[in-house]
Amino acid sequence: METLLDALREALRLLIDLDPALVEIIGMTLRVTGSALLLAVLLGLPIGAALGLRERIPAAGCLMPIIYTGMALPPVVAGLFVYLILSNQGPLGGLDWLFTARAMVVSQTIIALPLVIGLTLTALRGLDPGIKLQVRSLGATRLQLATALLLEARLGVLAAIIAAFGGIVSEVGAVMLVGGNIEGQTRVLTTAIVLETRRGNFALALALGIILLLLAFLTNWLFHKLSDG
């Protein structure tokens, strides 16, 4: 018990003192996860909106199961796919992205994208059909219609973005495979927690874990405040 308390006290000291190693890992996490989330939103919202606005989705018998399977895709499988694509023998091996932050962004985008698409699509299809008819009756273009419906379903869209963020900021398998957990280059919160725990450096591992929990709390608090507004 004393060891745990000592580790917790040291973890709090690291947080208060803004330990350089801690700050570096947090910065890398926010850059990688933020970039992946931005790409997933920029790609996923238009696709989800386009599918959600259609009365019938072409090849829905195949497309929808693919989307839903992607929403439950194990991160390590996404990491394996990116690893094989970016390896020396892979089709994109010439990019020399393996074991870089770019490879981590790619893998996390693949994880987040189906979540954004699927939950956006579901949010739009859950709207009252009368809203779509009303907006169309006002002469709205397809883009204006999509924008209006996305605003109407904003809570569902926010939930999609938050679910995507939660899915990638907390995953470890994909970023470990394609990033290599290299100090100062590809080490993020989750991979650092695994490494420091194995080293027996519980204070730093606890500090990193606290930061991860705070990120999750702040994200959900923001969603709660926006939904109340």
C-alpha positions as CSV (number, residue, x, y, z in Angstrom):
1,M,0.0,0.0,0.0
2,E,2.8,2.4,0.8
3,T,4.4,1.7,-2.6
4,L,1.1,2.6,-4.3
5,L,0.8,5.8,-2.3
6,D,4.4,6.8,-3.0
7,A,3.8,6.2,-6.7
8,L,0.6,8.3,-6.7
9,R,2.4,11.1,-4.8
10,E,5.2,11.0,-7.4
11,A,2.7,11.0,-10.2
12,L,1.0,14.1,-8.9
13,R,4.4,15.8,-8.5
14,L,5.2,15.0,-12.2
15,L,1.9,16.5,-13.2
16,I,2.3,19.6,-11.1
17,D,5.9,20.2,-12.3
18,L,5.0,19.5,-15.9
19,D,7.7,16.9,-16.3
20,P,9.3,17.3,-19.8
21,A,8.9,13.6,-20.7
22,L,5.2,13.8,-19.7
23,V,4.6,17.0,-21.7
24,E,6.3,15.5,-24.8
25,I,4.1,12.4,-24.7
26,I,1.0,14.4,-24.2
27,G,1.9,16.7,-27.2
28,M,2.6,13.7,-29.4
29,T,-0.8,12.1,-28.4
30,L,-2.7,15.3,-29.2
31,R,-1.0,15.8,-32.5
32,V,-1.5,12.2,-33.7
33,T,-5.1,11.8,-32.4
34,G,-6.1,15.3,-33.4
35,S,-4.9,14.8,-37.0
36,A,-6.6,11.4,-37.3
37,L,-9.8,12.8,-35.9
38,L,-9.8,15.8,-38.2
39,L,-9.2,13.5,-41.2
40,A,-12.0,11.1,-40.1
41,V,-14.4,14.0,-39.6
42,L,-13.6,15.7,-43.0
43,L,-14.1,12.3,-44.8
44,G,-16.7,10.7,-42.6
45,L,-19.3,13.5,-42.2
46,P,-19.9,14.0,-46.0
47,I,-20.0,10.2,-46.6
48,G,-22.4,9.7,-43.6
49,A,-24.5,12.6,-44.7
50,A,-24.7,11.4,-48.3
51,L,-25.8,7.9,-47.2
52,G,-28.2,9.3,-44.6
53,L,-30.0,11.5,-47.1
54,R,-30.6,8.7,-49.6
55,E,-34.0,6.9,-49.5
56,R,-32.3,3.7,-50.5
57,I,-28.6,3.0,-50.2
58,P,-27.1,1.2,-53.3
59,A,-25.7,-2.2,-52.4
60,A,-26.8,-1.6,-48.8
61,G,-26.8,-5.4,-48.2
62,C,-23.0,-5.3,-48.5
63,L,-22.2,-1.7,-47.6
64,M,-24.0,-1.4,-44.3
65,P,-22.5,-4.6,-42.8
66,I,-19.0,-3.3,-43.9
67,I,-19.6,0.0,-42.1
68,Y,-20.9,-1.7,-39.0
69,T,-18.0,-4.2,-39.0
70,G,-15.6,-1.2,-39.3
71,M,-17.2,0.3,-36.3
72,A,-16.2,-2.7,-34.3
73,L,-12.8,-3.2,-36.0
74,P,-10.1,-4.3,-33.6
75,P,-7.5,-1.6,-33.6
76,V,-4.7,-4.2,-33.9
77,V,-6.2,-5.4,-37.2
78,A,-6.2,-1.8,-38.5
79,G,-2.5,-1.5,-37.4
80,L,-1.6,-4.8,-39.1
81,F,-3.2,-3.6,-42.4
82,V,-1.3,-0.3,-42.3
83,Y,1.9,-2.1,-41.3
84,L,1.7,-4.5,-44.3
85,I,0.8,-1.6,-46.7
86,L,3.7,0.6,-45.5
87,S,6.3,-2.1,-45.0
88,N,9.3,-2.5,-47.4
89,Q,7.4,-5.2,-49.3
90,G,4.1,-3.3,-49.3
91,P,2.7,-1.2,-52.1
92,L,3.4,2.1,-50.2
93,G,6.7,1.1,-48.8
94,G,8.5,3.7,-50.8
95,L,6.9,6.5,-48.7
96,D,9.1,5.4,-45.7
97,W,6.3,6.1,-43.3
98,L,6.5,3.0,-41.1
99,F,7.4,3.8,-37.5
100,T,6.5,7.4,-37.9
101,A,3.7,9.6,-36.7
102,R,2.2,9.6,-40.2
103,A,1.7,5.9,-40.0
104,M,0.0,6.3,-36.6
105,V,-2.3,9.0,-38.1
106,V,-3.3,6.7,-41.0
107,S,-4.1,3.7,-38.7
108,Q,-6.1,5.9,-36.3
109,T,-8.0,7.4,-39.2
110,I,-9.0,4.0,-40.4
111,I,-10.3,3.2,-36.9
112,A,-12.2,6.4,-36.5
113,L,-13.7,6.7,-40.0
114,P,-16.3,4.0,-39.8
115,L,-17.5,5.3,-36.4
116,V,-18.0,8.8,-37.8
117,I,-19.8,7.5,-41.0
118,G,-22.0,5.0,-39.2
119,L,-23.1,7.2,-36.3
120,T,-23.7,10.2,-38.6
121,L,-25.8,8.1,-40.9
122,T,-27.8,6.7,-38.0
123,A,-28.3,10.2,-36.6
124,L,-29.7,11.5,-39.9
125,R,-31.9,8.5,-40.4
126,G,-33.3,9.0,-36.9
127,L,-34.7,12.5,-37.8
128,D,-38.4,13.1,-38.4
129,P,-39.0,12.6,-42.2
130,G,-41.1,15.7,-42.1
131,I,-38.0,17.9,-41.5
132,K,-36.4,16.7,-44.7
133,L,-39.7,17.5,-46.7
134,Q,-40.0,20.9,-45.0
135,V,-36.4,21.9,-45.9
136,R,-36.9,20.6,-49.5
137,S,-40.1,22.5,-49.9
138,L,-38.2,25.7,-49.2
139,G,-36.1,25.1,-52.3
140,A,-32.9,24.0,-50.6
141,T,-30.1,22.6,-52.6
142,R,-28.7,19.2,-51.7
143,L,-25.8,20.8,-49.9
144,Q,-28.1,23.1,-48.0
145,L,-30.4,20.2,-47.1
146,A,-27.4,18.2,-45.8
147,T,-26.2,21.1,-43.8
148,A,-29.6,21.8,-42.3
149,L,-30.1,18.1,-41.4
150,L,-26.6,17.8,-39.9
151,L,-27.4,20.8,-37.7
152,E,-30.7,19.3,-36.7
153,A,-28.9,16.0,-35.8
154,R,-26.0,17.8,-34.2
155,L,-26.2,15.8,-31.0
156,G,-25.8,12.6,-32.9
157,V,-23.0,14.1,-35.0
158,L,-21.2,15.3,-31.8
159,A,-21.7,11.8,-30.4
160,A,-20.1,10.4,-33.5
161,I,-17.1,12.7,-33.2
162,I,-16.7,12.0,-29.5
163,A,-17.0,8.2,-30.0
164,A,-14.3,8.4,-32.7
165,F,-12.0,10.4,-30.4
166,G,-12.5,8.0,-27.6
167,G,-11.9,5.0,-29.8
168,I,-8.5,6.3,-31.0
169,V,-7.1,8.1,-28.0
170,S,-7.4,5.0,-25.9
171,E,-6.2,2.4,-28.4
172,V,-2.7,0.8,-28.1
173,G,-2.5,-2.0,-30.6
174,A,-2.4,-0.1,-33.9
175,V,0.0,2.7,-32.8
176,M,2.3,0.2,-31.2
177,L,2.5,-1.8,-34.4
178,V,3.0,1.0,-36.9
179,G,4.7,3.6,-34.6
180,G,7.1,1.4,-32.7
181,N,6.8,3.4,-29.5
182,I,10.0,5.4,-30.3
183,E,10.9,7.9,-27.6
184,G,10.5,11.5,-28.8
185,Q,9.0,10.4,-32.1
186,T,6.0,8.0,-31.8
187,R,5.4,7.5,-28.1
188,V,1.9,8.3,-27.1
189,L,-0.1,8.0,-23.8
190,T,-1.2,4.4,-24.2
191,T,2.0,3.0,-25.5
192,A,4.0,4.9,-22.8
193,I,1.7,3.5,-20.1
194,V,2.4,0.0,-21.2
195,L,6.2,0.6,-21.4
196,E,6.5,2.4,-18.1
197,T,4.4,-0.2,-16.3
198,R,6.7,-3.0,-17.7
199,R,9.7,-1.0,-16.5
200,G,8.3,-0.7,-13.0
201,N,8.1,3.1,-13.4
202,F,4.6,3.3,-11.9
203,A,4.7,7.0,-11.0
204,L,5.0,8.0,-14.7
205,A,2.5,5.4,-15.8
206,L,0.0,6.7,-13.2
207,A,0.6,10.3,-14.3
208,L,0.0,9.3,-17.9
209,G,-3.1,7.3,-16.9
210,I,-4.5,10.4,-15.1
211,I,-4.0,12.5,-18.2
212,L,-5.8,9.9,-20.3
213,L,-8.7,9.9,-17.8
214,L,-8.8,13.7,-17.8
215,L,-9.0,13.8,-21.6
216,A,-11.9,11.4,-21.6
217,F,-13.6,13.4,-18.9
218,L,-13.1,16.7,-20.6
219,T,-14.4,15.3,-23.9
220,N,-17.6,14.0,-22.3
221,W,-18.0,17.2,-20.2
222,L,-17.8,19.2,-23.4
223,F,-20.4,17.0,-25.1
224,H,-22.7,17.4,-22.1
225,K,-22.4,21.2,-22.1
226,L,-23.0,21.4,-25.8
227,S,-26.0,19.1,-25.6
228,D,-27.5,21.2,-22.8
229,G,-27.0,24.3,-24.9
